[in-house]
Amino acid sequence: MSPIFRANPVEVANRLDQLGWRRYQLLEIVGAMVAARNGCTENDPSSAPGWMAWKEGTRRLREIARPMGLEKDETGQIPSVIDLRRGLKFAVSNTDEGTGIEDRIPQNRSRKGPATDRVVCDNQGSLLGALEKTIDVVPISMARTQPGMIVCWYLCVYCQGDEVRAELSCPVGFEGDYFTDFVERIVLIGPDGDDGVKIRRNTPEDGPEFDIPVSRR
């Protein structure tokens, strides 16, 4: 089954609202990751850009989410935040050029281990089982998690030079330490959106206007 791919701005906003987020909040996290990556120089270790982006993204995720009532979580040594009321968990990941493109799959840039494998298996159990029961009754996009289960979403961010793409997505496939399939993908910055660099908020409902700083080092 192909993942639900949401790129229409209205559909994206509505779905994020169901998950407890606003687009501008997630873009703040993306901005922190991009700034951290591009703040590295050739004198830093080769792993520094990815690690710094992940670290600063996790920090900003928690800075925004915890005042909203979400809790800091470190289960399986995966830094995240958890929304116990909705049964949702959120983490950040540096991903490749498949990010934000409908006929591609975003894959994590660095290998992930057994803890991520368990997270994805849990997603399979809580989401796909529910889908099998509801697919002929309600639209697939409205399927709910099973009681007592936690579904993990990843803020996937691709940054290469001046090109930035991002999506909030729910993985249900994992093989060889990499994501291989998703049940739903919500595009925040696509290949044609704001040139992939500058993000503007046009209405008060969308939140403040800000730029993601992107520069070559």
C-alpha positions, 0 to 999 in steps of 0.5 A: 500500500502506498503511503498517504502523501500530503502536500496541499497546504490546507490538507497539511495544516488540517492533518498537523492540527490533528497531530497537535502541531502547527506548520510554523512550529515544525519549520522552527525545528527545521530552521534550527537543524539547517542553521546547525548544519551550515554552522559547521566548517571544514575544520569540524569532524566529518560527522559534525554537520549531521550530529549538530543538526540532529542535536539542535533539532532535538533541542528545539523540538523539546523547547517547543513541545514541552510547553505544549504539554508533551513530555521528554522521552528517551525510551530506547535511547531515542531522544523524542517527545511524547504526547500521551493524550494522543498516543504519539511520539515525535523525533527528528532525523537527517534524511536523504534526497528522497525527502519531500518527493512523492515517488521517493522514500526518505531514508535516514542518512546515518544508520539506526539500530534495534531501538528504531527497528522496535519503534517501526515494528510498534508503528506497524502493529498499532497502525496497520492493524487498525487500517485492516479493520477500518479500510472498508469502513472509514477513509484510510487517513482517519484510522486511529491508533489502537488503545495503549499503543504509541505511534512514532513520527519523524521530522525528516529534514534534508539539507544539501547546500542551498536545498532544504526539504522536510516532512513529518512522516510515520515509518512502517518499514525498516531494513538494513538500519534504514527506513524503507516504507511509510504509512503517511508523509506530510510535506512541510517543504517540498522541491518547489516550495519557497525555493527550499530555502526561505519560508514565509508565513502569509497569515496570522493563523500560520504564525510569525514570518521567519527565514531559515538561514542557509549559507555555504561554508 
